[in-house]
Amino acid sequence: MIGKHLLPDWMQSAEGFSALANDCIPIYEPGGTITAKASAAVTGKRFVKITADAEGGGFQGLDANSDGGNIVCGPCGAGEQAFGVANHDAVLGARFGVLSTPGLVVPVLTAGAIAAGEDVMSDATGKAVAYVAGLGNHAIGVCIADAANATDAPIKLAGAVVRGIEVGALVPQVAPVALVDNTGGAVDSTLQNVVPTAAADSVIAAAAATAVTNAMLTDATVDAAGVNAQLATLAADIIAKTKTGVDTVIGDLEGDVNTAITAVENNFADLAAKVNALRTELIDSGILTV
């Protein structure tokens, strides 16, 4: 295992050259196995993560602590960002090596079948599982060959990742998908990368339908019998008022007809009187002989 670098003796001796100002001396170099202290029991060939500050309170220049200033690691949880893979079992407080160089291919125990080319993440016990896109899930490597459940999968370790998005190009990005607007409101353009699941979509739709129903009815629990009774009462009232109106119209029309008949009868009586008067005059004048 490679520990922390120390200045060469010739740079520390009185006869040697003095150290240059602000020298940037690597703490670890690629290709090495980093020594870590176990914050909990760890199992070899499983993912581990940083769980606490380094021993001795962190790296402060050249660490002179007797414990060596090692990093502190423990088992990686589901979807969490892994620091690397433990190279052997270690009990609480023991030292072990962490394989963490990006591009390094190491065997990692699986907790499910993984196909060649699939991105992987940690399960709740540090085992490798196929990557599942989701907020907070980190893709921490790529499986380079098919691996069955409970077998050692050849995993190429990835570089730094942030919430499932690698600084490089390990994790495929989801193209923006327009949201389905189930509420009648405007789609928030800042949420274009959020893809609701079918279950969530149906829940939103149901909620929107319920809201519309409640808004349209004063009493969302009106029963069919009650509605039918109200409709029957309304219909009877309309029929009664219509009949009354028709009777009124017929009565008015009947009165008008009677008045017209009386007027005609009066005219006929007047005409008969005039005809009789004319007849009398014609007889009296001798024009008409009875």
QUIGIFEN-V284318 format. One record per residue. N is the residue number from 1. RES is the residue in three letters. OMEGA is omega in degrees with one decimal (none if undefined). Layout:
n res omega
N RES OMEGA
N RES OMEGA
This chain:
n res omega
1 MET -179.5
2 ILE 177.5
3 GLY -178.8
4 LYS -178.9
5 HIS 172.7
6 LEU 177.1
7 LEU 174.8
8 PRO -177.7
9 ASP -176.0
10 TRP 178.6
11 MET -179.4
12 GLN -176.9
13 SER -179.7
14 ALA -177.6
15 GLU -176.5
16 GLY 177.8
17 PHE 177.0
18 SER 177.1
19 ALA 179.3
20 LEU -178.7
21 ALA 176.6
22 ASN 177.0
23 ASP 175.6
24 CYS -177.7
25 ILE -177.9
26 PRO 176.1
27 ILE 173.7
28 TYR 177.1
29 GLU -179.9
30 PRO 176.9
31 GLY -178.6
32 GLY 173.1
33 THR -175.3
34 ILE 179.2
35 THR -179.9
36 ALA 174.0
37 LYS -177.7
38 ALA 176.1
39 SER 175.5
40 ALA -179.9
41 ALA 179.3
42 VAL -179.9
43 THR 178.7
44 GLY -179.5
45 LYS 172.7
46 ARG -179.3
47 PHE 175.2
48 VAL -179.6
49 LYS 173.0
50 ILE -177.0
51 THR -178.4
52 ALA 176.9
53 ASP 179.3
54 ALA 178.7
55 GLU 179.3
56 GLY 175.6
57 GLY 174.7
58 GLY -178.0
59 PHE 176.7
60 GLN -177.5
61 GLY 177.9
62 LEU -174.6
63 ASP -179.6
64 ALA -178.4
65 ASN -179.4
66 SER -179.1
67 ASP 176.0
68 GLY 178.4
69 GLY -178.4
70 ASN 174.6
71 ILE -179.0
72 VAL -176.9
73 CYS 175.8
74 GLY -178.6
75 PRO 178.9
76 CYS 178.9
77 GLY -176.8
78 ALA 176.5
79 GLY -174.8
80 GLU 177.4
81 GLN 179.8
82 ALA 174.2
83 PHE -179.9
84 GLY -177.8
85 VAL 179.1
86 ALA -178.1
87 ASN 173.3
88 HIS 178.4
89 ASP 176.4
90 ALA 177.6
91 VAL 178.4
92 LEU 176.8
93 GLY -179.5
94 ALA 178.0
95 ARG 175.9
96 PHE -179.5
97 GLY 178.0
98 VAL 175.5
99 LEU -171.4
100 SER -176.9
101 THR 177.7
102 PRO -179.0
103 GLY 177.8
104 LEU 178.4
105 VAL -176.4
106 VAL 176.2
107 PRO 178.5
108 VAL 179.8
109 LEU -177.3
110 THR 174.1
111 ALA -179.5
112 GLY -179.9
113 ALA 179.1
114 ILE -179.4
115 ALA 176.7
116 ALA 179.7
117 GLY 180.0
118 GLU 170.9
119 ASP -179.3
120 VAL 173.4
121 MET -178.9
122 SER 169.6
123 ASP -174.5
124 ALA -177.9
125 THR 178.8
126 GLY 178.5
127 LYS -179.5
128 ALA 174.4
129 VAL 177.7
130 ALA -178.0
131 TYR 175.7
132 VAL -179.2
133 ALA 179.5
134 GLY -179.3
135 LEU 179.2
136 GLY 177.3
137 ASN -178.1
138 HIS 172.0
139 ALA -171.2
140 ILE 177.5
141 GLY 178.9
142 VAL 176.2
143 CYS -174.4
144 ILE 176.5
145 ALA 178.9
146 ASP 179.1
147 ALA 178.6
148 ALA 177.5
149 ASN 176.6
150 ALA 175.1
151 THR 177.2
152 ASP 179.3
153 ALA 176.0
154 PRO -174.8
155 ILE 172.4
156 LYS -175.4
157 LEU -179.9
158 ALA 174.4
159 GLY -178.3
160 ALA 176.5
161 VAL 179.0
162 VAL 179.6
163 ARG 175.6
164 GLY 179.2
165 ILE -176.6
166 GLU 177.0
167 VAL 176.3
168 GLY -178.4
169 ALA -176.9
170 LEU -172.1
171 VAL 178.5
172 PRO -177.5
173 GLN 178.9
174 VAL 179.7
175 ALA 179.9
176 PRO 179.2
177 VAL -179.7
178 ALA 179.8
179 LEU 173.2
180 VAL -176.8
181 ASP -178.3
182 ASN -172.7
183 THR -178.8
184 GLY 179.1
185 GLY 179.6
186 ALA 177.1
187 VAL 179.4
188 ASP -176.9
189 SER 179.9
190 THR -177.2
191 LEU -175.1
192 GLN 179.6
193 ASN 178.9
194 VAL -179.1
195 VAL -178.5
196 PRO 177.2
197 THR 179.5
198 ALA -179.8
199 ALA -179.6
200 ALA -179.9
201 ASP -179.2
202 SER 178.2
203 VAL 179.4
204 ILE -179.9
205 ALA 179.5
206 ALA 179.8
207 ALA 179.3
208 ALA 179.3
209 ALA 178.1
210 THR -179.8
211 ALA 179.6
212 VAL 179.7
213 THR -178.8
214 ASN -179.4
215 ALA -176.9
216 MET -177.1
217 LEU 175.6
218 THR 177.7
219 ASP -174.8
220 ALA -176.0
221 THR 179.6
222 VAL -178.4
223 ASP -176.0
224 ALA -178.9
225 ALA 179.6
226 GLY 179.2
227 VAL 179.7
228 ASN 179.3
229 ALA -179.9
230 GLN 179.1
231 LEU 178.9
232 ALA 179.3
233 THR 179.5
234 LEU -179.7
235 ALA 179.7
236 ALA -179.5
237 ASP 179.1
238 ILE -179.5
239 ILE -179.3
240 ALA -178.5
241 LYS 178.6
242 THR 179.5
243 LYS 179.3
244 THR 179.6
245 GLY 179.5
246 VAL 178.7
247 ASP 179.8
248 THR -179.2
249 VAL 179.8
250 ILE 179.2
251 GLY 179.2
252 ASP -179.0
253 LEU 179.2
254 GLU 178.2
255 GLY 179.7
256 ASP 179.2
257 VAL 179.5
258 ASN 179.0
259 THR -179.9
260 ALA 179.7
261 ILE 179.3
262 THR 179.7
263 ALA 179.6
264 VAL 179.0
265 GLU 178.7
266 ASN 179.3
267 ASN 177.2
268 PHE -179.9
269 ALA 179.9
270 ASP 179.9
271 LEU 179.3
272 ALA 179.2
273 ALA -179.7
274 LYS 178.4
275 VAL 179.5
276 ASN 179.3
277 ALA 179.7
278 LEU 179.2
279 ARG -179.0
280 THR -179.3
281 GLU -179.4
282 LEU 178.0
283 ILE -177.4
284 ASP -178.2
285 SER 178.3
286 GLY 179.8
287 ILE -178.5
288 LEU -179.8
289 THR -177.9
290 VAL none
